Amino acid sequence: MNETLGKITCPICGESADLRRCGRGARTWYWVCQCGKITPNLAGGQAWIMEHGRIFGREPPDPDDPAKDPVEDEQVPKGGWLDW
């Protein structure tokens, strides 16, 4: 089992879930809750995790600091079951 690196509220069941990476140094995040292991592996799903997850030891970004603006690697159309 991979180490829990944060928490996220599951959009399916509404419960707090453990936030983990698929492997050491991996870029893909997933969460585990009563629904099972949920891995949104497209860029939009991963962006949703970064927006809604709380990673341990990470402070929220300063909205007034332009050096910390997120970089989008591709455009993902809105829509779908969870608006990913």
PDB file of N, CA, C and O in Angstrom:
ATOM      1  N   MET A   1       0.848  -1.170   0.000  1.00  0.00           N
ATOM      2  CA  MET A   1       0.000   0.000   0.000  1.00  0.00           C
ATOM      3  C   MET A   1       0.898   1.240   0.000  1.00  0.00           C
ATOM      4  O   MET A   1       1.896   1.286   0.719  1.00  0.00           O
ATOM      5  N   ASN A   2       0.547   2.231  -0.798  1.00  0.00           N
ATOM      6  CA  ASN A   2       1.299   3.477  -0.856  1.00  0.00           C
ATOM      7  C   ASN A   2       0.965   4.366   0.336  1.00  0.00           C
ATOM      8  O   ASN A   2      -0.121   4.290   0.911  1.00  0.00           O
ATOM      9  N   GLU A   3       1.924   5.206   0.687  1.00  0.00           N
ATOM     10  CA  GLU A   3       1.800   6.091   1.838  1.00  0.00           C
ATOM     11  C   GLU A   3       0.726   7.158   1.602  1.00  0.00           C
ATOM     12  O   GLU A   3       0.613   7.698   0.501  1.00  0.00           O
ATOM     13  N   THR A   4      -0.057   7.455   2.635  1.00  0.00           N
ATOM     14  CA  THR A   4      -1.047   8.528   2.575  1.00  0.00           C
ATOM     15  C   THR A   4      -0.315   9.859   2.673  1.00  0.00           C
ATOM     16  O   THR A   4       0.404  10.112   3.640  1.00  0.00           O
ATOM     17  N   LEU A   5      -0.505  10.717   1.658  1.00  0.00           N
ATOM     18  CA  LEU A   5       0.198  12.001   1.580  1.00  0.00           C
ATOM     19  C   LEU A   5      -0.723  13.190   1.810  1.00  0.00           C
ATOM     20  O   LEU A   5      -0.259  14.329   1.869  1.00  0.00           O
ATOM     21  N   GLY A   6      -2.028  12.936   1.940  1.00  0.00           N
ATOM     22  CA  GLY A   6      -2.967  14.021   2.160  1.00  0.00           C
ATOM     23  C   GLY A   6      -4.375  13.496   2.337  1.00  0.00           C
ATOM     24  O   GLY A   6      -4.595  12.295   2.495  1.00  0.00           O
ATOM     25  N   LYS A   7      -5.323  14.413   2.307  1.00  0.00           N
ATOM     26  CA  LYS A   7      -6.745  14.085   2.434  1.00  0.00           C
ATOM     27  C   LYS A   7      -7.511  14.820   1.343  1.00  0.00           C
ATOM     28  O   LYS A   7      -7.086  15.869   0.859  1.00  0.00           O
ATOM     29  N   ILE A   8      -8.642  14.247   0.970  1.00  0.00           N
ATOM     30  CA  ILE A   8      -9.533  14.859  -0.014  1.00  0.00           C
ATOM     31  C   ILE A   8     -10.951  14.400   0.309  1.00  0.00           C
ATOM     32  O   ILE A   8     -11.138  13.300   0.830  1.00  0.00           O
ATOM     33  N   THR A   9     -11.931  15.209   0.014  1.00  0.00           N
ATOM     34  CA  THR A   9     -13.316  14.802   0.189  1.00  0.00           C
ATOM     35  C   THR A   9     -13.769  14.122  -1.098  1.00  0.00           C
ATOM     36  O   THR A   9     -13.735  14.725  -2.171  1.00  0.00           O
ATOM     37  N   CYS A  10     -14.186  12.884  -0.991  1.00  0.00           N
ATOM     38  CA  CYS A  10     -14.621  12.122  -2.164  1.00  0.00           C
ATOM     39  C   CYS A  10     -15.888  12.759  -2.746  1.00  0.00           C
ATOM     40  O   CYS A  10     -16.861  12.957  -2.018  1.00  0.00           O
ATOM     41  N   PRO A  11     -15.895  13.082  -4.049  1.00  0.00           N
ATOM     42  CA  PRO A  11     -17.086  13.680  -4.654  1.00  0.00           C
ATOM     43  C   PRO A  11     -18.220  12.669  -4.874  1.00  0.00           C
ATOM     44  O   PRO A  11     -19.338  13.058  -5.210  1.00  0.00           O
ATOM     45  N   ILE A  12     -17.938  11.390  -4.688  1.00  0.00           N
ATOM     46  CA  ILE A  12     -18.951  10.358  -4.893  1.00  0.00           C
ATOM     47  C   ILE A  12     -19.744  10.115  -3.609  1.00  0.00           C
ATOM     48  O   ILE A  12     -20.975  10.146  -3.613  1.00  0.00           O
ATOM     49  N   CYS A  13     -19.013   9.870  -2.496  1.00  0.00           N
ATOM     50  CA  CYS A  13     -19.693   9.543  -1.235  1.00  0.00           C
ATOM     51  C   CYS A  13     -19.690  10.698  -0.237  1.00  0.00           C
ATOM     52  O   CYS A  13     -20.451  10.673   0.730  1.00  0.00           O
ATOM     53  N   GLY A  14     -18.841  11.716  -0.456  1.00  0.00           N
ATOM     54  CA  GLY A  14     -18.784  12.872   0.431  1.00  0.00           C
ATOM     55  C   GLY A  14     -17.954  12.658   1.687  1.00  0.00           C
ATOM     56  O   GLY A  14     -17.891  13.546   2.537  1.00  0.00           O
ATOM     57  N   GLU A  15     -17.317  11.501   1.825  1.00  0.00           N
ATOM     58  CA  GLU A  15     -16.496  11.196   3.001  1.00  0.00           C
ATOM     59  C   GLU A  15     -15.050  11.626   2.781  1.00  0.00           C
ATOM     60  O   GLU A  15     -14.603  11.786   1.646  1.00  0.00           O
ATOM     61  N   SER A  16     -14.329  11.810   3.878  1.00  0.00           N
ATOM     62  CA  SER A  16     -12.899  12.119   3.810  1.00  0.00           C
ATOM     63  C   SER A  16     -12.165  10.876   3.312  1.00  0.00           C
ATOM     64  O   SER A  16     -12.449   9.760   3.745  1.00  0.00           O
ATOM     65  N   ALA A  17     -11.218  11.084   2.397  1.00  0.00           N
ATOM     66  CA  ALA A  17     -10.488   9.970   1.795  1.00  0.00           C
ATOM     67  C   ALA A  17      -8.989  10.221   1.888  1.00  0.00           C
ATOM     68  O   ALA A  17      -8.545  11.366   1.963  1.00  0.00           O
ATOM     69  N   ASP A  18      -8.211   9.132   1.884  1.00  0.00           N
ATOM     70  CA  ASP A  18      -6.759   9.224   1.882  1.00  0.00           C
ATOM     71  C   ASP A  18      -6.284   9.536   0.471  1.00  0.00           C
ATOM     72  O   ASP A  18      -6.722   8.903  -0.490  1.00  0.00           O
ATOM     73  N   LEU A  19      -5.394  10.503   0.347  1.00  0.00           N
ATOM     74  CA  LEU A  19      -4.830  10.913  -0.939  1.00  0.00           C
ATOM     75  C   LEU A  19      -3.433  10.312  -1.056  1.00  0.00           C
ATOM     76  O   LEU A  19      -2.601  10.482  -0.165  1.00  0.00           O
ATOM     77  N   ARG A  20      -3.179   9.603  -2.164  1.00  0.00           N
ATOM     78  CA  ARG A  20      -1.911   8.889  -2.351  1.00  0.00           C
ATOM     79  C   ARG A  20      -1.417   9.052  -3.781  1.00  0.00           C
ATOM     80  O   ARG A  20      -2.171   9.446  -4.671  1.00  0.00           O
ATOM     81  N   ARG A  21      -0.144   8.744  -3.989  1.00  0.00           N
ATOM     82  CA  ARG A  21       0.434   8.687  -5.332  1.00  0.00           C
ATOM     83  C   ARG A  21       0.485   7.239  -5.780  1.00  0.00           C
ATOM     84  O   ARG A  21       0.581   6.331  -4.954  1.00  0.00           O
ATOM     85  N   CYS A  22       0.420   7.022  -7.088  1.00  0.00           N
ATOM     86  CA  CYS A  22       0.431   5.654  -7.615  1.00  0.00           C
ATOM     87  C   CYS A  22       1.742   4.923  -7.339  1.00  0.00           C
ATOM     88  O   CYS A  22       1.759   3.694  -7.277  1.00  0.00           O
ATOM     89  N   GLY A  23       2.819   5.646  -7.176  1.00  0.00           N
ATOM     90  CA  GLY A  23       4.114   5.048  -6.864  1.00  0.00           C
ATOM     91  C   GLY A  23       5.065   6.127  -6.394  1.00  0.00           C
ATOM     92  O   GLY A  23       4.789   7.318  -6.532  1.00  0.00           O
ATOM     93  N   ARG A  24       6.159   5.713  -5.850  1.00  0.00           N
ATOM     94  CA  ARG A  24       7.154   6.679  -5.364  1.00  0.00           C
ATOM     95  C   ARG A  24       7.640   7.527  -6.536  1.00  0.00           C
ATOM     96  O   ARG A  24       8.173   6.993  -7.510  1.00  0.00           O
ATOM     97  N   GLY A  25       7.461   8.838  -6.448  1.00  0.00           N
ATOM     98  CA  GLY A  25       7.874   9.750  -7.507  1.00  0.00           C
ATOM     99  C   GLY A  25       6.899   9.821  -8.678  1.00  0.00           C
ATOM    100  O   GLY A  25       7.147  10.545  -9.643  1.00  0.00           O
ATOM    101  N   ALA A  26       5.799   9.084  -8.605  1.00  0.00           N
ATOM    102  CA  ALA A  26       4.822   9.093  -9.697  1.00  0.00           C
ATOM    103  C   ALA A  26       4.084  10.423  -9.743  1.00  0.00           C
ATOM    104  O   ALA A  26       3.973  11.115  -8.731  1.00  0.00           O
ATOM    105  N   ARG A  27       3.586  10.775 -10.907  1.00  0.00           N
ATOM    106  CA  ARG A  27       2.830  12.009 -11.068  1.00  0.00           C
ATOM    107  C   ARG A  27       1.338  11.810 -10.851  1.00  0.00           C
ATOM    108  O   ARG A  27       0.622  12.779 -10.601  1.00  0.00           O
ATOM    109  N   THR A  28       0.860  10.594 -10.941  1.00  0.00           N
ATOM    110  CA  THR A  28      -0.570  10.313 -10.846  1.00  0.00           C
ATOM    111  C   THR A  28      -0.992  10.121  -9.397  1.00  0.00           C
ATOM    112  O   THR A  28      -0.408   9.319  -8.668  1.00  0.00           O
ATOM    113  N   TRP A  29      -2.019  10.871  -8.986  1.00  0.00           N
ATOM    114  CA  TRP A  29      -2.579  10.801  -7.646  1.00  0.00           C
ATOM    115  C   TRP A  29      -3.889  10.023  -7.676  1.00  0.00           C
ATOM    116  O   TRP A  29      -4.560   9.966  -8.707  1.00  0.00           O
ATOM    117  N   TYR A  30      -4.250   9.427  -6.550  1.00  0.00           N
ATOM    118  CA  TYR A  30      -5.534   8.742  -6.408  1.00  0.00           C
ATOM    119  C   TYR A  30      -5.993   8.874  -4.968  1.00  0.00           C
ATOM    120  O   TYR A  30      -5.228   9.299  -4.103  1.00  0.00           O
ATOM    121  N   TRP A  31      -7.259   8.506  -4.708  1.00  0.00           N
ATOM    122  CA  TRP A  31      -7.740   8.492  -3.331  1.00  0.00           C
ATOM    123  C   TRP A  31      -8.412   7.172  -3.052  1.00  0.00           C
ATOM    124  O   TRP A  31      -8.879   6.482  -3.958  1.00  0.00           O
ATOM    125  N   VAL A  32      -8.452   6.829  -1.754  1.00  0.00           N
ATOM    126  CA  VAL A  32      -9.061   5.581  -1.299  1.00  0.00           C
ATOM    127  C   VAL A  32     -10.093   5.927  -0.234  1.00  0.00           C
ATOM    128  O   VAL A  32      -9.790   6.606   0.748  1.00  0.00           O
ATOM    129  N   CYS A  33     -11.315   5.451  -0.442  1.00  0.00           N
ATOM    130  CA  CYS A  33     -12.389   5.657   0.532  1.00  0.00           C
ATOM    131  C   CYS A  33     -13.307   4.436   0.476  1.00  0.00           C
ATOM    132  O   CYS A  33     -12.918   3.391  -0.045  1.00  0.00           O
ATOM    133  N   GLN A  34     -14.502   4.564   1.002  1.00  0.00           N
ATOM    134  CA  GLN A  34     -15.437   3.436   0.994  1.00  0.00           C
ATOM    135  C   GLN A  34     -15.870   3.060  -0.430  1.00  0.00           C
ATOM    136  O   GLN A  34     -16.373   1.959  -0.653  1.00  0.00           O
ATOM    137  N   CYS A  35     -15.677   3.967  -1.388  1.00  0.00           N
ATOM    138  CA  CYS A  35     -16.019   3.682  -2.784  1.00  0.00           C
ATOM    139  C   CYS A  35     -14.973   2.791  -3.456  1.00  0.00           C
ATOM    140  O   CYS A  35     -15.253   2.153  -4.471  1.00  0.00           O
ATOM    141  N   GLY A  36     -13.775   2.753  -2.886  1.00  0.00           N
ATOM    142  CA  GLY A  36     -12.670   1.991  -3.466  1.00  0.00           C
ATOM    143  C   GLY A  36     -11.529   2.913  -3.830  1.00  0.00           C
ATOM    144  O   GLY A  36     -11.430   4.027  -3.317  1.00  0.00           O
ATOM    145  N   LYS A  37     -10.665   2.445  -4.720  1.00  0.00           N
ATOM    146  CA  LYS A  37      -9.527   3.229  -5.191  1.00  0.00           C
ATOM    147  C   LYS A  37      -9.978   3.995  -6.431  1.00  0.00           C
ATOM    148  O   LYS A  37     -10.337   3.392  -7.442  1.00  0.00           O
ATOM    149  N   ILE A  38      -9.959   5.322  -6.352  1.00  0.00           N
ATOM    150  CA  ILE A  38     -10.403   6.174  -7.450  1.00  0.00           C
ATOM    151  C   ILE A  38      -9.185   6.862  -8.050  1.00  0.00           C
ATOM    152  O   ILE A  38      -8.503   7.625  -7.366  1.00  0.00           O
ATOM    153  N   THR A  39      -8.907   6.594  -9.335  1.00  0.00           N
ATOM    154  CA  THR A  39      -7.730   7.137 -10.003  1.00  0.00           C
ATOM    155  C   THR A  39      -8.144   7.908 -11.250  1.00  0.00           C
ATOM    156  O   THR A  39      -8.237   7.318 -12.326  1.00  0.00           O
ATOM    157  N   PRO A  40      -8.395   9.210 -11.137  1.00  0.00           N
ATOM    158  CA  PRO A  40      -8.674  10.010 -12.330  1.00  0.00           C
ATOM    159  C   PRO A  40      -7.349  10.311 -13.026  1.00  0.00           C
ATOM    160  O   PRO A  40      -6.644  11.240 -12.633  1.00  0.00           O
ATOM    161  N   ASN A  41      -7.001   9.532 -14.063  1.00  0.00           N
ATOM    162  CA  ASN A  41      -5.660   9.611 -14.630  1.00  0.00           C
ATOM    163  C   ASN A  41      -5.493  10.606 -15.780  1.00  0.00           C
ATOM    164  O   ASN A  41      -4.382  10.744 -16.293  1.00  0.00           O
ATOM    165  N   LEU A  42      -6.530  11.291 -16.198  1.00  0.00           N
ATOM    166  CA  LEU A  42      -6.381  12.333 -17.210  1.00  0.00           C
ATOM    167  C   LEU A  42      -5.989  13.649 -16.545  1.00  0.00           C
ATOM    168  O   LEU A  42      -6.162  13.817 -15.337  1.00  0.00           O
ATOM    169  N   ALA A  43      -5.467  14.569 -17.326  1.00  0.00           N
ATOM    170  CA  ALA A  43      -4.974  15.842 -16.789  1.00  0.00           C
ATOM    171  C   ALA A  43      -6.050  16.605 -16.022  1.00  0.00           C
ATOM    172  O   ALA A  43      -5.752  17.214 -14.994  1.00  0.00           O
ATOM    173  N   GLY A  44      -7.276  16.583 -16.493  1.00  0.00           N
ATOM    174  CA  GLY A  44      -8.361  17.287 -15.806  1.00  0.00           C
ATOM    175  C   GLY A  44      -8.666  16.703 -14.438  1.00  0.00           C
ATOM    176  O   GLY A  44      -8.944  17.441 -13.493  1.00  0.00           O
ATOM    177  N   GLY A  45      -8.616  15.398 -14.328  1.00  0.00           N
ATOM    178  CA  GLY A  45      -8.853  14.730 -13.051  1.00  0.00           C
ATOM    179  C   GLY A  45      -7.733  14.994 -12.061  1.00  0.00           C
ATOM    180  O   GLY A  45      -7.984  15.205 -10.875  1.00  0.00           O
ATOM    181  N   GLN A  46      -6.509  14.983 -12.541  1.00  0.00           N
ATOM    182  CA  GLN A  46      -5.372  15.277 -11.679  1.00  0.00           C
ATOM    183  C   GLN A  46      -5.397  16.738 -11.218  1.00  0.00           C
ATOM    184  O   GLN A  46      -5.043  17.036 -10.077  1.00  0.00           O
ATOM    185  N   ALA A  47      -5.813  17.640 -12.101  1.00  0.00           N
ATOM    186  CA  ALA A  47      -5.948  19.057 -11.725  1.00  0.00           C
ATOM    187  C   ALA A  47      -7.027  19.213 -10.657  1.00  0.00           C
ATOM    188  O   ALA A  47      -6.875  20.012  -9.733  1.00  0.00           O
ATOM    189  N   TRP A  48      -8.115  18.455 -10.780  1.00  0.00           N
ATOM    190  CA  TRP A  48      -9.184  18.503  -9.784  1.00  0.00           C
ATOM    191  C   TRP A  48      -8.655  18.067  -8.417  1.00  0.00           C
ATOM    192  O   TRP A  48      -8.979  18.681  -7.401  1.00  0.00           O
ATOM    193  N   ILE A  49      -7.838  17.006  -8.391  1.00  0.00           N
ATOM    194  CA  ILE A  49      -7.248  16.543  -7.138  1.00  0.00           C
ATOM    195  C   ILE A  49      -6.389  17.637  -6.520  1.00  0.00           C
ATOM    196  O   ILE A  49      -6.478  17.889  -5.319  1.00  0.00           O
ATOM    197  N   MET A  50      -5.557  18.289  -7.330  1.00  0.00           N
ATOM    198  CA  MET A  50      -4.681  19.340  -6.814  1.00  0.00           C
ATOM    199  C   MET A  50      -5.480  20.542  -6.297  1.00  0.00           C
ATOM    200  O   MET A  50      -5.054  21.227  -5.367  1.00  0.00           O
ATOM    201  N   GLU A  51      -6.629  20.784  -6.903  1.00  0.00           N
ATOM    202  CA  GLU A  51      -7.475  21.904  -6.488  1.00  0.00           C
ATOM    203  C   GLU A  51      -8.219  21.611  -5.187  1.00  0.00           C
ATOM    204  O   GLU A  51      -8.382  22.496  -4.347  1.00  0.00           O
ATOM    205  N   HIS A  52      -8.670  20.365  -5.023  1.00  0.00           N
ATOM    206  CA  HIS A  52      -9.528  20.016  -3.885  1.00  0.00           C
ATOM    207  C   HIS A  52      -8.832  19.245  -2.770  1.00  0.00           C
ATOM    208  O   HIS A  52      -9.370  19.142  -1.667  1.00  0.00           O
ATOM    209  N   GLY A  53      -7.650  18.703  -3.037  1.00  0.00           N
ATOM    210  CA  GLY A  53      -6.946  17.919  -2.029  1.00  0.00           C
ATOM    211  C   GLY A  53      -6.150  18.784  -1.072  1.00  0.00           C
ATOM    212  O   GLY A  53      -5.793  19.921  -1.382  1.00  0.00           O
ATOM    213  N   ARG A  54      -5.881  18.226   0.092  1.00  0.00           N
ATOM    214  CA  ARG A  54      -5.050  18.880   1.103  1.00  0.00           C
ATOM    215  C   ARG A  54      -3.837  17.983   1.334  1.00  0.00           C
ATOM    216  O   ARG A  54      -3.936  16.951   1.998  1.00  0.00           O
ATOM    217  N   ILE A  55      -2.699  18.381   0.785  1.00  0.00           N
ATOM    218  CA  ILE A  55      -1.482  17.595   0.910  1.00  0.00           C
ATOM    219  C   ILE A  55      -0.787  17.983   2.208  1.00  0.00           C
ATOM    220  O   ILE A  55      -0.617  19.169   2.492  1.00  0.00           O
ATOM    221  N   PHE A  56      -0.390  16.998   2.990  1.00  0.00           N
ATOM    222  CA  PHE A  56       0.251  17.250   4.279  1.00  0.00           C
ATOM    223  C   PHE A  56       1.522  18.061   4.084  1.00  0.00           C
ATOM    224  O   PHE A  56       2.319  17.764   3.194  1.00  0.00           O
ATOM    225  N   GLY A  57       1.716  19.088   4.915  1.00  0.00           N
ATOM    226  CA  GLY A  57       2.927  19.883   4.887  1.00  0.00           C
ATOM    227  C   GLY A  57       3.016  20.881   3.754  1.00  0.00           C
ATOM    228  O   GLY A  57       4.072  21.482   3.559  1.00  0.00           O
ATOM    229  N   ARG A  58       1.957  21.078   3.006  1.00  0.00           N
ATOM    230  CA  ARG A  58       1.969  22.000   1.883  1.00  0.00           C
ATOM    231  C   ARG A  58       1.060  23.179   2.205  1.00  0.00           C
ATOM    232  O   ARG A  58      -0.105  22.999   2.558  1.00  0.00           O
ATOM    233  N   GLU A  59       1.600  24.378   2.082  1.00  0.00           N
ATOM    234  CA  GLU A  59       0.798  25.568   2.327  1.00  0.00           C
ATOM    235  C   GLU A  59       0.034  25.936   1.061  1.00  0.00           C
ATOM    236  O   GLU A  59       0.511  25.687  -0.046  1.00  0.00           O
ATOM    237  N   PRO A  60      -1.153  26.529   1.218  1.00  0.00           N
ATOM    238  CA  PRO A  60      -1.887  26.963   0.035  1.00  0.00           C
ATOM    239  C   PRO A  60      -1.108  28.044  -0.711  1.00  0.00           C
ATOM    240  O   PRO A  60      -0.416  28.845  -0.082  1.00  0.00           O
ATOM    241  N   PRO A  61      -1.210  28.080  -2.054  1.00  0.00           N
ATOM    242  CA  PRO A  61      -0.470  29.078  -2.820  1.00  0.00           C
ATOM    243  C   PRO A  61      -0.948  30.498  -2.524  1.00  0.00           C
ATOM    244  O   PRO A  61      -2.122  30.721  -2.226  1.00  0.00           O
ATOM    245  N   ASP A  62      -0.029  31.445  -2.609  1.00  0.00           N
ATOM    246  CA  ASP A  62      -0.340  32.855  -2.420  1.00  0.00           C
ATOM    247  C   ASP A  62      -0.902  33.392  -3.739  1.00  0.00           C
ATOM    248  O   ASP A  62      -0.177  33.429  -4.734  1.00  0.00           O
ATOM    249  N   PRO A  63      -2.180  33.811  -3.777  1.00  0.00           N
ATOM    250  CA  PRO A  63      -2.772  34.251  -5.049  1.00  0.00           C
ATOM    251  C   PRO A  63      -2.131  35.519  -5.607  1.00  0.00           C
ATOM    252  O   PRO A  63      -2.295  35.821  -6.789  1.00  0.00           O
ATOM    253  N   ASP A  64      -1.403  36.268  -4.773  1.00  0.00           N
ATOM    254  CA  ASP A  64      -0.769  37.502  -5.237  1.00  0.00           C
ATOM    255  C   ASP A  64       0.649  37.289  -5.753  1.00  0.00           C
ATOM    256  O   ASP A  64       1.282  38.242  -6.209  1.00  0.00           O
ATOM    257  N   ASP A  65       1.163  36.058  -5.692  1.00  0.00           N
ATOM    258  CA  ASP A  65       2.521  35.777  -6.138  1.00  0.00           C
ATOM    259  C   ASP A  65       2.486  35.193  -7.553  1.00  0.00           C
ATOM    260  O   ASP A  65       2.135  34.025  -7.715  1.00  0.00           O
ATOM    261  N   PRO A  66       2.847  35.986  -8.601  1.00  0.00           N
ATOM    262  CA  PRO A  66       2.771  35.486  -9.982  1.00  0.00           C
ATOM    263  C   PRO A  66       3.778  34.375 -10.266  1.00  0.00           C
ATOM    264  O   PRO A  66       3.597  33.626 -11.225  1.00  0.00           O
ATOM    265  N   ALA A  67       4.823  34.248  -9.468  1.00  0.00           N
ATOM    266  CA  ALA A  67       5.813  33.195  -9.684  1.00  0.00           C
ATOM    267  C   ALA A  67       5.251  31.819  -9.362  1.00  0.00           C
ATOM    268  O   ALA A  67       5.797  30.810  -9.808  1.00  0.00           O
ATOM    269  N   LYS A  68       4.180  31.763  -8.602  1.00  0.00           N
ATOM    270  CA  LYS A  68       3.599  30.482  -8.206  1.00  0.00           C
ATOM    271  C   LYS A  68       2.345  30.128  -8.992  1.00  0.00           C
ATOM    272  O   LYS A  68       1.591  29.243  -8.586  1.00  0.00           O
ATOM    273  N   ASP A  69       2.110  30.810 -10.120  1.00  0.00           N
ATOM    274  CA  ASP A  69       0.947  30.490 -10.933  1.00  0.00           C
ATOM    275  C   ASP A  69       1.067  29.069 -11.474  1.00  0.00           C
ATOM    276  O   ASP A  69       2.148  28.671 -11.908  1.00  0.00           O
ATOM    277  N   PRO A  70      -0.021  28.297 -11.459  1.00  0.00           N
ATOM    278  CA  PRO A  70       0.037  26.935 -11.990  1.00  0.00           C
ATOM    279  C   PRO A  70       0.241  26.946 -13.502  1.00  0.00           C
ATOM    280  O   PRO A  70      -0.196  27.865 -14.196  1.00  0.00           O
ATOM    281  N   VAL A  71       0.901  25.925 -13.990  1.00  0.00           N
ATOM    282  CA  VAL A  71       1.158  25.782 -15.418  1.00  0.00           C
ATOM    283  C   VAL A  71       0.229  24.705 -15.959  1.00  0.00           C
ATOM    284  O   VAL A  71       0.191  23.592 -15.434  1.00  0.00           O
ATOM    285  N   GLU A  72      -0.510  25.030 -16.992  1.00  0.00           N
ATOM    286  CA  GLU A  72      -1.410  24.051 -17.597  1.00  0.00           C
ATOM    287  C   GLU A  72      -0.678  23.347 -18.727  1.00  0.00           C
ATOM    288  O   GLU A  72      -0.135  23.991 -19.625  1.00  0.00           O
ATOM    289  N   ASP A  73      -0.667  22.006 -18.678  1.00  0.00           N
ATOM    290  CA  ASP A  73       0.053  21.279 -19.702  1.00  0.00           C
ATOM    291  C   ASP A  73      -0.813  20.940 -20.903  1.00  0.00           C
ATOM    292  O   ASP A  73      -0.274  20.618 -21.962  1.00  0.00           O
ATOM    293  N   GLU A  74      -2.119  20.998 -20.784  1.00  0.00           N
ATOM    294  CA  GLU A  74      -3.008  20.797 -21.920  1.00  0.00           C
ATOM    295  C   GLU A  74      -4.405  21.290 -21.566  1.00  0.00           C
ATOM    296  O   GLU A  74      -4.766  21.375 -20.392  1.00  0.00           O
ATOM    297  N   GLN A  75      -5.173  21.609 -22.576  1.00  0.00           N
ATOM    298  CA  GLN A  75      -6.539  22.062 -22.368  1.00  0.00           C
ATOM    299  C   GLN A  75      -7.460  20.847 -22.315  1.00  0.00           C
ATOM    300  O   GLN A  75      -7.461  20.015 -23.222  1.00  0.00           O
ATOM    301  N   VAL A  76      -8.227  20.757 -21.265  1.00  0.00           N
ATOM    302  CA  VAL A  76      -9.181  19.667 -21.096  1.00  0.00           C
ATOM    303  C   VAL A  76     -10.573  20.269 -21.119  1.00  0.00           C
ATOM    304  O   VAL A  76     -10.859  21.176 -20.337  1.00  0.00           O
ATOM    305  N   PRO A  77     -11.452  19.789 -21.996  1.00  0.00           N
ATOM    306  CA  PRO A  77     -12.792  20.363 -22.047  1.00  0.00           C
ATOM    307  C   PRO A  77     -13.564  20.088 -20.769  1.00  0.00           C
ATOM    308  O   PRO A  77     -13.448  19.012 -20.182  1.00  0.00           O
ATOM    309  N   LYS A  78     -14.353  21.068 -20.341  1.00  0.00           N
ATOM    310  CA  LYS A  78     -15.198  20.893 -19.150  1.00  0.00           C
ATOM    311  C   LYS A  78     -16.346  19.959 -19.491  1.00  0.00           C
ATOM    312  O   LYS A  78     -16.728  19.817 -20.653  1.00  0.00           O
ATOM    313  N   GLY A  79     -16.884  19.330 -18.466  1.00  0.00           N
ATOM    314  CA  GLY A  79     -18.026  18.449 -18.662  1.00  0.00           C
ATOM    315  C   GLY A  79     -17.742  17.083 -18.088  1.00  0.00           C
ATOM    316  O   GLY A  79     -16.637  16.822 -17.613  1.00  0.00           O
ATOM    317  N   GLY A  80     -18.689  16.246 -18.125  1.00  0.00           N
ATOM    318  CA  GLY A  80     -18.518  14.910 -17.602  1.00  0.00           C
ATOM    319  C   GLY A  80     -19.211  14.745 -16.272  1.00  0.00           C
ATOM    320  O   GLY A  80     -19.865  15.661 -15.773  1.00  0.00           O
ATOM    321  N   TRP A  81     -19.060  13.583 -15.714  1.00  0.00           N
ATOM    322  CA  TRP A  81     -19.796  13.201 -14.528  1.00  0.00           C
ATOM    323  C   TRP A  81     -19.484  14.111 -13.345  1.00  0.00           C
ATOM    324  O   TRP A  81     -20.407  14.550 -12.659  1.00  0.00           O
ATOM    325  N   LEU A  82     -18.216  14.408 -13.086  1.00  0.00           N
ATOM    326  CA  LEU A  82     -17.824  15.235 -11.952  1.00  0.00           C
ATOM    327  C   LEU A  82     -17.244  16.568 -12.401  1.00  0.00           C
ATOM    328  O   LEU A  82     -16.520  17.206 -11.637  1.00  0.00           O
ATOM    329  N   ASP A  83     -17.539  16.995 -13.595  1.00  0.00           N
ATOM    330  CA  ASP A  83     -17.054  18.255 -14.163  1.00  0.00           C
ATOM    331  C   ASP A  83     -15.527  18.268 -14.220  1.00  0.00           C
ATOM    332  O   ASP A  83     -14.888  19.281 -13.934  1.00  0.00           O
ATOM    333  N   TRP A  84     -14.957  17.116 -14.597  1.00  0.00           N
ATOM    334  CA  TRP A  84     -13.498  17.013 -14.718  1.00  0.00           C
ATOM    335  C   TRP A  84     -13.102  17.395 -16.092  1.00  0.00           C
ATOM    336  O   TRP A  84     -11.915  17.381 -16.419  1.00  0.00           O
TER     337      TRP A  84
END
